[in-house]
């Protein structure tokens, strides 16, 4: 436990799991002798727990209750609707705090860099996820679900989530927190077939066995994997024997190689060994051209020259995420992370940048699960406190003075609780589950100011 001569003041930028776990670590490692302000550009905390975890995964979403307790800890405050680079600058933060932790996550999809990728109907999976999860940036996005076939590129957990949401009926999602306007669009969906496509084989799939198994349990959707796609090369077969995760995935996938149920309204095709080569269409997506692949002797994916075309009207790209640079903060354009050692930001001269740190995906890349952020944040905080303990300068001004001087309409934690209560009340009025998310900025900020 680190003791300070006076309570350190630390700003945490980002209120997702990484940021809130950093706040918790600061409190625990100082015995509460710290003041932590957690900032977010949204009026809501919890980041990907609120806007990335699938709405039908209620057990994972319950992590929000744990994060809530951290925000209610003495010495921790929430500042919503405050955006770094728009409302406050890096210099402002260094004027007001002893140290700053950036935990802004990985906010954009990677591109496939194939012809036709920019056609209408070719969509980043994050945009679709944000929409059905009620993110205000995506509230007015429109998705054409009048098409009968959709391709989802990727075989990670996010891809599985997207496939599952497309394969479910609106009625199956009514008990979740999906915004009402999303339920209305999904109720009109004409999607009948969803293709989930992986460049590599079943042994290299990134989804968890639990997530995969859920696809086979959908009451209104059948699922199928071609037996030839399940052929394992010697290295993959050995991996399936030695790695529990791979073994579990292969077992689930093999169970789907039989004849799919014919009495289901929707169908899921899981396709391995296929790489997107071109998205076809004139004014919008009309098809997806795939090239058959294999692994070469070095384990890299290579094309075989065999092609096929799927008659899809929408392509959802889920091929990875990357962070975006923060103004004035060092950034590695190749790995898409802030260069750091144990969370200490490293400048272009190779030396640690004083008083600035990172945690979460912007520190290590989009890897791990929600809980991974806890140990990651604890490491950053240990190094931060070691550095701050040896510093003798005090912040020049308070954040309250700065925000007041700019007249910023900050959302406090109590304001967020008003929005929280409004969503619970909305669910009750619609006879829908525990909560229904408000997704539009105006509705959210209005609910926050209910007490005024």
Order of alpha helices (4+ residues) and beta strands (2+ residues): beta-alpha-beta-alpha-alpha-alpha-beta-alpha-beta-beta-beta-alpha-beta-alpha-alpha-beta-alpha-beta-alpha-alpha-beta-beta-beta-beta-beta-beta-beta-beta-beta-alpha-alpha-alpha-alpha-alpha
